[in-house]
Amino acid sequence: MASTGVGTRRAPLLSAEGAAIVAGGGAFVLALVVALPLFWGASLAIAGPDSLGQFVAIAAGVIAALAYVAGRLWTREGPRPFRAPAAASTEGNRAGRATAADVFDTVVIALAHGVIALLGWLALSAVLDNGFQDATVYFLSAAALAAVACAVTAYIVFLSSVQMDLMRLSTVLAVFVIVGILTAMLSAPDPHWWMLHLSALGMSSSVSSLSFNLTLIIAGVIVTALARYATDTRELVAPADDRPEARRSRAALIRVRVALILIGVLLAGVGLFPLNVSAVLHNVSAVGMVLTFSLVVFWVRAALPQAPASFFVLGYVFFATIVVMLLFYVVGYYVLTATELVAGVVVFSWLIVYLRVSGAASGAPRAEPVTGAGAATPAG
């Protein structure tokens, strides 16, 4: 009996692996068909304009976005960003039909995977170019390498899509932001940008600024999209529970949802309005995001009372850290860049942890209210 259960659990995973291999094979063929005539007879540089790295980055970015959407459609759940919540699965048509918000969220997360692939391959090609200086790649080898890179990208992203849930998405969000910001730092035309402030990365017309601002905009949209999943009252509070504490928890979850949406909008605003475009809107977005985070830290205890105490302590420590950094900046002990960097890392780190804690709480058994005859039945 036990072996049968294990086999049943493994079957979906094996099917997903098989489908991912097919997706990788399709990407391999597609990339090879496009690359061969494009590279024919040429020797390509590893990185830079019209290079192998540039082609791989663009092709892998497009394929990653398509592979994510294909993976979600393969699960036969419709174009949802990830697995439908258990509570939603009991709501008839709502569980069987994806909403416009679901489609939008799926597109945004697919775009995030595409940007991760784009920036990741660009960064890798720059590293390889530095290791193989002045080397070129013949067209047959270049086409084969491009096809393999696209196949690996499609395989990984397809599996990521099939297995996507709130906790995994928090990891994707973290990787996306780290890759985007590091790419902007490494490609900045001014190596001394840090002497000004972190926002200097988005003030030029270079690829570095595009990477920095695009990362913030997409990350903000993702946070806004995640807000309703990370504060799903159907998942985190028993729907039939009408006790006063349950009502308070639902109200707190709504407050946290609004605050998370606001954080996402303000984060996108930092990227939409670089400092050289509108200093007022840029600063309002940045300061507003930190202030909203400060409120959420104190609201979240009522919204997620089942969360571990260490999570609440972490939020208070992060809040205190931001306050201390601001004081250091005011007295001139820290430069603005350090203050912005620490505040940004703290806010984003807390968001990632919150998403994981919320995801874990959604999957945990809930305490259903005991009413009627059940309340009078002896335990024995």
ChimeraX attribute file (.defattr): number of C-alpha atoms within 10 A of each C-alpha:
attribute: neighborCount
match mode: 1-to-1
recipient: residues
	/A:1	5
	/A:2	7
	/A:3	8
	/A:4	9
	/A:5	9
	/A:6	10
	/A:7	11
	/A:8	11
	/A:9	11
	/A:10	12
	/A:11	11
	/A:12	12
	/A:13	14
	/A:14	12
	/A:15	11
	/A:16	19
	/A:17	17
	/A:18	14
	/A:19	19
	/A:20	26
	/A:21	19
	/A:22	16
	/A:23	25
	/A:24	26
	/A:25	19
	/A:26	17
	/A:27	26
	/A:28	23
	/A:29	16
	/A:30	16
	/A:31	25
	/A:32	21
	/A:33	13
	/A:34	14
	/A:35	23
	/A:36	18
	/A:37	11
	/A:38	13
	/A:39	18
	/A:40	13
	/A:41	11
	/A:42	13
	/A:43	17
	/A:44	20
	/A:45	21
	/A:46	27
	/A:47	22
	/A:48	15
	/A:49	11
	/A:50	11
	/A:51	18
	/A:52	26
	/A:53	27
	/A:54	21
	/A:55	24
	/A:56	26
	/A:57	26
	/A:58	19
	/A:59	25
	/A:60	32
	/A:61	27
	/A:62	20
	/A:63	28
	/A:64	31
	/A:65	26
	/A:66	20
	/A:67	29
	/A:68	30
	/A:69	25
	/A:70	21
	/A:71	26
	/A:72	25
	/A:73	15
	/A:74	16
	/A:75	17
	/A:76	10
	/A:77	16
	/A:78	20
	/A:79	23
	/A:80	23
	/A:81	29
	/A:82	24
	/A:83	17
	/A:84	18
	/A:85	16
	/A:86	13
	/A:87	16
	/A:88	14
	/A:89	13
	/A:90	11
	/A:91	10
	/A:92	9
	/A:93	10
	/A:94	12
	/A:95	17
	/A:96	15
	/A:97	13
	/A:98	16
	/A:99	14
	/A:100	11
	/A:101	12
	/A:102	18
	/A:103	15
	/A:104	15
	/A:105	21
	/A:106	23
	/A:107	19
	/A:108	19
	/A:109	26
	/A:110	26
	/A:111	21
	/A:112	26
	/A:113	28
	/A:114	27
	/A:115	26
	/A:116	26
	/A:117	29
	/A:118	25
	/A:119	23
	/A:120	20
	/A:121	24
	/A:122	23
	/A:123	20
	/A:124	15
	/A:125	22
	/A:126	18
	/A:127	13
	/A:128	15
	/A:129	18
	/A:130	13
	/A:131	10
	/A:132	11
	/A:133	10
	/A:134	9
	/A:135	13
	/A:136	17
	/A:137	16
	/A:138	15
	/A:139	20
	/A:140	17
	/A:141	14
	/A:142	27
	/A:143	26
	/A:144	17
	/A:145	20
	/A:146	24
	/A:147	28
	/A:148	20
	/A:149	21
	/A:150	30
	/A:151	26
	/A:152	20
	/A:153	26
	/A:154	33
	/A:155	25
	/A:156	18
	/A:157	27
	/A:158	31
	/A:159	22
	/A:160	21
	/A:161	28
	/A:162	24
	/A:163	17
	/A:164	19
	/A:165	18
	/A:166	21
	/A:167	18
	/A:168	16
	/A:169	23
	/A:170	23
	/A:171	14
	/A:172	19
	/A:173	21
	/A:174	16
	/A:175	15
	/A:176	23
	/A:177	19
	/A:178	15
	/A:179	21
	/A:180	25
	/A:181	20
	/A:182	16
	/A:183	21
	/A:184	23
	/A:185	20
	/A:186	12
	/A:187	18
	/A:188	21
	/A:189	16
	/A:190	13
	/A:191	10
	/A:192	10
	/A:193	15
	/A:194	16
	/A:195	12
	/A:196	12
	/A:197	16
	/A:198	19
	/A:199	24
	/A:200	20
	/A:201	28
	/A:202	27
	/A:203	19
	/A:204	16
	/A:205	10
	/A:206	14
	/A:207	16
	/A:208	24
	/A:209	25
	/A:210	17
	/A:211	24
	/A:212	27
	/A:213	27
	/A:214	19
	/A:215	26
	/A:216	24
	/A:217	20
	/A:218	23
	/A:219	25
	/A:220	24
	/A:221	22
	/A:222	24
	/A:223	24
	/A:224	24
	/A:225	22
	/A:226	23
	/A:227	22
	/A:228	17
	/A:229	20
	/A:230	25
	/A:231	26
	/A:232	19
	/A:233	21
	/A:234	16
	/A:235	22
	/A:236	27
	/A:237	23
	/A:238	17
	/A:239	14
	/A:240	10
	/A:241	15
	/A:242	13
	/A:243	10
	/A:244	9
	/A:245	12
	/A:246	20
	/A:247	13
	/A:248	14
	/A:249	21
	/A:250	23
	/A:251	15
	/A:252	21
	/A:253	26
	/A:254	18
	/A:255	18
	/A:256	27
	/A:257	22
	/A:258	18
	/A:259	21
	/A:260	26
	/A:261	21
	/A:262	21
	/A:263	28
	/A:264	25
	/A:265	20
	/A:266	28
	/A:267	28
	/A:268	26
	/A:269	22
	/A:270	26
	/A:271	27
	/A:272	19
	/A:273	20
	/A:274	23
	/A:275	19
	/A:276	12
	/A:277	12
	/A:278	13
	/A:279	13
	/A:280	11
	/A:281	17
	/A:282	23
	/A:283	18
	/A:284	14
	/A:285	24
	/A:286	21
	/A:287	14
	/A:288	16
	/A:289	23
	/A:290	20
	/A:291	13
	/A:292	17
	/A:293	25
	/A:294	20
	/A:295	14
	/A:296	21
	/A:297	21
	/A:298	15
	/A:299	16
	/A:300	20
	/A:301	19
	/A:302	18
	/A:303	25
	/A:304	22
	/A:305	14
	/A:306	14
	/A:307	17
	/A:308	12
	/A:309	10
	/A:310	9
	/A:311	17
	/A:312	18
	/A:313	12
	/A:314	14
	/A:315	25
	/A:316	14
	/A:317	14
	/A:318	22
	/A:319	22
	/A:320	13
	/A:321	15
	/A:322	20
	/A:323	14
	/A:324	13
	/A:325	19
	/A:326	19
	/A:327	14
	/A:328	15
	/A:329	17
	/A:330	12
	/A:331	9
	/A:332	10
	/A:333	11
	/A:334	14
	/A:335	17
	/A:336	20
	/A:337	18
	/A:338	16
	/A:339	19
	/A:340	19
	/A:341	13
	/A:342	16
	/A:343	21
	/A:344	18
	/A:345	13
	/A:346	19
	/A:347	19
	/A:348	16
	/A:349	15
	/A:350	19
	/A:351	20
	/A:352	19
	/A:353	17
	/A:354	22
	/A:355	23
	/A:356	20
	/A:357	19
	/A:358	23
	/A:359	22
	/A:360	14
	/A:361	20
	/A:362	23
	/A:363	12
	/A:364	12
	/A:365	10
	/A:366	13
	/A:367	9
	/A:368	12
	/A:369	15
	/A:370	10
	/A:371	9
	/A:372	8
	/A:373	7
	/A:374	10
	/A:375	10
	/A:376	9
	/A:377	8
	/A:378	6
	/A:379	6
	/A:380	3
